[in-house]
Every structure is written in structure tokens, then in C-alpha cells.
Amino acid sequence: MAQAPTLSITPEASLSRYLSEIRKFPMLEKDEEFMLAKSWSEHGDTQAAHKLVTSHLRLVAKIAMGYRGYGLPIAEVISEGNVGLMQAVKKFDPDKGFRLATYAMWWIRASIQEYILRSWSLVKMGTTAAQKKLFFNLRRMKSQMQALEEGDLRPEQVDHIATKLGVSEDEVINMNRRLSGPDASLNAPLRSDSESEWQDWLTDDEHANTEDQLANDQEFGARMTLLQEAMADLNERERNIIQERRLTDEPKTLEDLASEYGVSRERIRQIEVRAFDKLQKAMKRLAVERGLTPEDITG
């Protein structure tokens, strides 16, 4: 396969100009995206690949903005996300049935997170799975508790986060202090001679919002597709128990299902646990086969 094209515009030179330029690239309709992807994968058409990349640059920028709180230049974060996007385009198979935005999200996030982890290794951020989970979820949880601007967390907030993420309270406190450095305000101007603010770029573009919503909708659709396919790994009883216990608005009780199958409550609980484990493994296997990130797909 031919090499994917490089970008002629980069955020490092002038971030405000870059953000303005990428808004000029139109989103692709599903049929046009499919034909461009086929042209690239089957014929090495670099112009088609370039169009696929540029039409998704706003998606990269939107995702990158979610990582603004790590004390790293946002232009570099966007650039790393663009690397992930180009890798996604290179490996994208349109015949799988997913839109490029859905597939590319995993590559973009992975590329950005790897860059952040490399950068933060200088301060011994921590390398265990639990610590990485804390690193990438702490700001989101603080935001939910409206505690982003409070400095040190209150004891009850520390306890809540530690419990939710499966880490120690000391780890929460230390990570919070590491991540509490200066952070650019959403009300800061894009550049010194401009009245435009970051929040204007994030919220005022109808197409960018549409693209963000599309990506979220496609992500949910991808999860549901994998879930439906993974259910085939379960036997009829396991499928029914999972459906009745976890996939309905009004779950049945263990007693209800025990009576239905003529077994004990504990037996139903054991079947449910085993079936859920099989379901998760099947979804991860299917995600790997499609080149997606298993941890993100299964949540």
C-alpha cells in the first residue's frame, strides 16, 4: 500500500490559523467516504486518503481539547492526534460497516494518550493500569463534582474518587496535585490580537458539533453492534439471563429467574456472572478483529 500523505498544515506554526483552516474542510457523506476509502485501500489513491484525513481534522482537535489539563502544548497534542488519525486512515476497512469517525476515535485517543504518558513519565506519573485510569479520569470526575477550581480535594471527594477508580486515597491526592498546574482558560483569546476565544471555536461551529455528535452516535452504534454479535457466544439460557438482568429497563430479580428456571438464586447469579464474563471476552475479541480498542469498546 502507498504511504499515506503528510499534512501541509500543522498546528505548531500558528494554532489559531490552523483551527480556522481545518474548519474549511467539509464533512463527507457516507457514500463519498466509502468510495474514497475503497479508492485508497485498493488503488493507493493518496488524494483520496488526503481527503479522508482532512475531513476529520476537526474531530482530532475536538478530542485533543479534552486533554488540555495535562500541562502540555495543545498544538503538540493535536499533532499527536493527527498521527493517530493518519494511522486510522491507513488501516481503515470500509467493508466492515463502520464510519471512519468511529474507527479513528480509538487511534486518535491512543496516540494522544501515549504522548501524554511519555511526557509525564518524567515525573513518574505511575505505570499501573489503575494509575493510568486515575490519570485520564481524574479531571472528568472532578468536573462532575464541580471541584476543578478548588485546589486540594475535600476528604469525601478523595474517598469517592478512590473508591470509584480502585486506587488509594494517597494516589488521588498526589495525582490531583500534579495535575493542578496552570491551565488555559476557555475564555482566553486564541491570540493576542484577536477577540475570539477558545470557547467560541469549541461551541459556535454547527458542523463541528454535528461531527462530534456523529462520532458519539457511531461509538454507541459500534458498541451495540459488537454486543449483538458477542451474544452469539452465549447459550440460550445465558442470553436470556443477561437480557433480563442487564439489558432491560426493568431488570428481573434473581428470585424471578430462579422460579422461571427451577433453580436457586445462587445458581442464577453464577450463570449471570459466567455469561457476563463470556460476553466481555467475546466483545474484546471482536474489537481486536476490527482493529478497535477493546477497553474502550467494552467501557
C-alpha positions as CSV (number, residue, x, y, z in Angstrom):
1,M,0.0,0.0,0.0
2,A,1.2,3.5,-0.7
3,Q,2.3,5.8,2.1
4,A,-0.5,8.0,3.5
5,P,0.0,11.6,2.7
6,T,1.5,14.1,5.1
7,L,-0.4,17.2,6.2
8,S,0.5,20.6,4.6
9,I,-0.9,22.5,7.6
10,T,0.2,21.9,11.1
11,P,-0.9,23.4,14.4
12,E,2.6,24.2,15.6
13,A,3.1,27.1,13.2
14,S,0.0,29.1,14.2
15,L,-2.7,27.3,16.2
16,S,-5.4,29.9,15.7
17,R,-4.7,29.9,11.9
18,Y,-4.7,26.1,11.9
19,L,-8.1,25.9,13.7
20,S,-9.5,28.4,11.2
21,E,-8.2,26.4,8.3
22,I,-9.4,23.0,9.2
23,R,-13.0,24.3,9.6
24,K,-12.9,24.8,5.8
25,F,-12.8,21.1,5.1
26,P,-16.3,19.7,4.6
27,M,-17.6,16.6,6.3
28,L,-18.1,13.6,4.0
29,E,-21.4,11.9,3.2
30,K,-21.3,8.2,4.0
31,D,-21.3,7.1,0.3
32,E,-18.5,9.5,-0.6
33,E,-16.4,8.4,2.4
34,F,-16.9,4.8,1.4
35,M,-15.8,5.4,-2.2
36,L,-12.7,7.4,-1.1
37,A,-11.7,4.7,1.4
38,K,-12.1,2.0,-1.3
39,S,-10.0,4.1,-3.7
40,W,-7.3,4.4,-1.1
41,S,-7.3,0.8,0.1
42,E,-7.5,-0.8,-3.3
43,H,-5.6,1.6,-5.5
44,G,-3.3,3.6,-3.2
45,D,-5.0,6.8,-4.2
46,T,-3.2,9.4,-2.0
47,Q,-5.6,12.2,-3.0
48,A,-8.5,10.1,-1.6
49,A,-6.5,9.4,1.6
50,H,-5.7,13.1,2.0
51,K,-9.4,14.0,1.7
52,L,-10.3,11.4,4.3
53,V,-7.7,12.8,6.7
54,T,-8.5,16.5,6.2
55,S,-12.3,15.9,6.6
56,H,-11.6,14.5,10.1
57,L,-9.1,17.1,11.4
58,R,-11.8,18.9,13.4
59,L,-12.6,15.6,15.1
60,V,-9.0,15.3,16.2
61,A,-9.0,18.9,17.5
62,K,-12.2,18.3,19.5
63,I,-10.8,15.2,21.1
64,A,-7.4,16.9,21.8
65,M,-9.2,19.7,23.6
66,G,-10.3,17.2,26.2
67,Y,-6.7,16.7,27.2
68,R,-5.9,20.4,27.8
69,G,-5.5,19.9,31.5
70,Y,-2.2,18.0,31.4
71,G,0.1,21.0,31.1
72,L,1.3,20.1,27.5
73,P,1.1,22.4,24.5
74,I,-2.2,21.9,22.9
75,A,-0.7,22.2,19.4
76,E,1.5,19.2,20.1
77,V,-1.4,17.2,21.5
78,I,-3.4,17.9,18.3
79,S,-0.4,16.9,16.2
80,E,-0.1,13.6,18.0
81,G,-3.9,13.1,17.4
82,N,-3.3,13.7,13.7
83,V,-0.7,11.0,13.7
84,G,-3.3,8.6,15.1
85,L,-5.8,9.8,12.5
86,M,-3.5,9.1,9.6
87,Q,-2.8,5.6,11.0
88,A,-6.5,5.0,11.2
89,V,-7.0,6.1,7.6
90,K,-4.1,3.8,6.6
91,K,-5.7,0.8,8.2
92,F,-9.4,1.6,7.7
93,D,-11.5,-1.1,6.0
94,P,-14.8,0.4,4.8
95,D,-16.3,-3.0,4.2
96,K,-16.5,-3.6,8.0
97,G,-19.5,-1.3,8.0
98,F,-18.3,1.4,10.4
99,R,-17.8,5.0,9.6
100,L,-14.2,6.3,9.6
101,A,-15.0,8.7,12.6
102,T,-15.9,5.7,14.8
103,Y,-12.8,3.7,13.9
104,A,-10.5,6.8,14.0
105,M,-11.5,7.8,17.5
106,W,-9.7,4.9,19.1
107,W,-6.5,5.6,17.1
108,I,-6.6,9.4,17.9
109,R,-7.1,8.8,21.6
110,A,-4.4,6.1,21.8
111,S,-1.9,8.3,20.1
112,I,-2.7,11.3,22.3
113,Q,-2.6,9.2,25.5
114,E,0.7,7.6,24.5
115,Y,2.2,11.1,24.0
116,I,0.9,12.3,27.4
117,L,2.2,9.2,29.2
118,R,5.6,9.6,27.6
119,S,5.7,13.3,28.6
120,W,4.5,12.6,32.2
121,S,7.0,9.7,32.7
122,L,9.5,12.4,33.6
123,V,7.6,13.0,36.9
124,K,6.9,9.3,37.5
125,M,3.2,9.6,36.8
126,G,2.8,5.9,37.5
127,T,2.5,2.9,35.2
128,T,0.0,0.5,36.7
129,A,-3.4,0.2,35.0
130,A,-5.2,1.7,38.0
131,Q,-2.8,4.7,38.0
132,K,-3.3,5.3,34.3
133,K,-7.1,5.1,34.8
134,L,-6.8,7.7,37.5
135,F,-4.6,9.9,35.4
136,F,-7.1,10.0,32.5
137,N,-10.3,10.2,34.6
138,L,-9.5,12.5,37.5
139,R,-10.4,15.7,35.8
140,R,-13.6,14.3,34.4
141,M,-14.7,13.2,37.9
142,K,-13.6,16.5,39.4
143,S,-15.7,18.2,36.8
144,Q,-18.7,16.1,37.7
145,M,-18.3,17.1,41.4
146,Q,-17.7,20.8,40.4
147,A,-14.3,20.6,42.0
148,L,-12.0,21.7,39.2
149,E,-11.0,25.0,40.7
150,E,-10.9,24.1,44.4
151,G,-7.2,23.1,44.7
152,D,-6.9,20.2,47.1
153,L,-9.9,17.9,47.2
154,R,-12.0,17.5,50.3
155,P,-11.7,14.2,52.1
156,E,-15.1,13.0,51.0
157,Q,-14.2,13.8,47.3
158,V,-10.9,11.9,47.6
159,D,-12.7,8.9,49.1
160,H,-15.4,8.9,46.3
161,I,-12.8,9.1,43.5
162,A,-10.5,6.5,45.1
163,T,-13.4,4.1,45.5
164,K,-14.7,4.6,42.0
165,L,-11.3,4.1,40.3
166,G,-9.9,1.4,42.6
167,V,-6.8,3.4,43.8
168,S,-5.6,4.6,47.2
169,E,-6.6,8.0,48.6
170,D,-2.9,9.0,48.6
171,E,-2.7,8.3,44.9
172,V,-5.7,10.5,44.3
173,I,-4.2,13.3,46.4
174,N,-0.8,13.1,44.7
175,M,-2.2,12.9,41.2
176,N,-4.5,15.8,41.8
177,R,-1.6,18.0,42.9
178,R,0.4,17.0,39.8
179,L,-2.5,17.9,37.5
180,S,-3.4,21.2,39.3
181,G,-0.9,23.3,37.4
182,P,-1.8,26.3,35.2
183,D,-4.5,25.5,32.7
184,A,-5.5,27.8,29.9
185,S,-9.0,29.2,30.3
186,L,-11.7,28.6,27.8
187,N,-12.2,32.4,27.9
188,A,-8.6,33.1,26.9
189,P,-8.2,34.6,23.4
190,L,-6.9,32.5,20.6
191,R,-4.1,35.0,20.0
192,S,-3.2,38.4,21.5
193,D,-4.7,40.5,18.7
194,S,-7.9,38.5,18.5
195,E,-11.3,38.9,20.3
196,S,-12.1,35.2,19.5
197,E,-12.0,32.9,22.5
198,W,-11.3,29.1,22.8
199,Q,-14.9,28.5,23.7
200,D,-16.1,30.3,20.6
201,W,-14.3,27.8,18.4
202,L,-15.5,24.9,20.5
203,T,-19.2,25.7,20.5
204,D,-20.1,28.0,17.7
205,D,-19.4,25.8,14.7
206,E,-22.5,23.9,13.8
207,H,-20.6,21.4,11.6
208,A,-18.1,20.6,14.4
209,N,-20.9,19.9,16.8
210,T,-22.6,17.7,14.2
211,E,-19.3,15.8,13.7
212,D,-18.8,15.4,17.4
213,Q,-22.4,14.1,17.8
214,L,-21.9,11.8,14.8
215,A,-18.8,10.3,16.4
216,N,-20.6,9.8,19.7
217,D,-23.6,8.2,17.9
218,Q,-21.3,6.0,15.9
219,E,-19.4,5.0,19.0
220,F,-22.6,3.9,20.7
221,G,-23.6,2.0,17.5
222,A,-20.3,0.2,17.4
223,R,-20.8,-0.9,21.0
224,M,-24.3,-2.2,20.3
225,T,-23.1,-4.0,17.1
226,L,-20.4,-5.8,19.0
227,L,-22.7,-6.6,21.8
228,Q,-25.3,-8.2,19.5
229,E,-22.6,-10.2,17.7
230,A,-21.0,-11.3,21.0
231,M,-24.3,-12.5,22.4
232,A,-24.0,-15.4,19.9
233,D,-21.2,-16.8,22.1
234,L,-23.8,-17.4,24.9
235,N,-26.2,-20.3,25.0
236,E,-30.0,-19.6,25.1
237,R,-30.3,-19.6,28.9
238,E,-27.3,-17.3,29.3
239,R,-28.6,-14.9,26.7
240,N,-31.9,-14.7,28.4
241,I,-30.5,-14.2,31.8
242,I,-28.2,-11.4,30.6
243,Q,-31.0,-9.8,28.7
244,E,-33.4,-9.9,31.7
245,R,-30.8,-8.8,34.2
246,R,-28.6,-6.2,32.4
247,L,-30.2,-5.2,29.1
248,T,-33.7,-4.1,30.1
249,D,-35.1,-1.0,31.7
250,E,-36.8,-3.1,34.4
251,P,-34.5,-6.0,35.3
252,K,-35.9,-9.2,36.7
253,T,-34.8,-10.2,40.2
254,L,-32.8,-13.3,40.9
255,E,-35.9,-14.7,42.6
256,D,-37.9,-14.2,39.4
257,L,-35.4,-16.0,37.2
258,A,-34.8,-18.8,39.8
259,S,-38.5,-19.5,39.8
260,E,-38.6,-19.4,36.0
261,Y,-35.8,-21.9,35.6
262,G,-36.5,-24.0,38.7
263,V,-33.1,-23.4,40.3
264,S,-31.7,-21.5,43.2
265,R,-31.0,-17.7,43.3
266,E,-27.3,-18.5,43.7
267,R,-27.3,-20.7,40.6
268,I,-28.8,-17.8,38.6
269,R,-26.2,-15.4,40.0
270,Q,-23.4,-17.8,39.0
271,I,-24.8,-18.2,35.4
272,E,-25.1,-14.4,35.2
273,V,-21.5,-13.8,36.3
274,R,-20.2,-16.5,33.9
275,A,-22.3,-15.2,31.0
276,F,-21.2,-11.6,31.5
277,D,-17.5,-12.7,31.6
278,K,-18.0,-14.7,28.3
279,L,-19.7,-11.6,26.8
280,Q,-16.9,-9.3,27.7
281,K,-14.3,-11.6,26.3
282,A,-16.3,-12.1,23.1
283,M,-16.6,-8.3,22.6
284,K,-12.9,-7.8,23.2
285,R,-12.1,-10.5,20.6
286,L,-14.4,-8.9,18.1
287,A,-13.0,-5.5,18.7
288,V,-9.5,-6.7,18.1
289,E,-10.6,-8.3,14.9
290,R,-11.9,-4.9,13.8
291,G,-8.8,-3.0,14.9
292,L,-10.7,-1.2,17.7
293,T,-9.6,-0.7,21.3
294,P,-11.2,-3.5,23.4
295,E,-11.1,-1.5,26.6
296,D,-12.9,1.5,25.1
297,I,-15.5,-0.7,23.3
298,T,-16.4,-2.5,26.4
299,G,-16.2,0.5,28.6
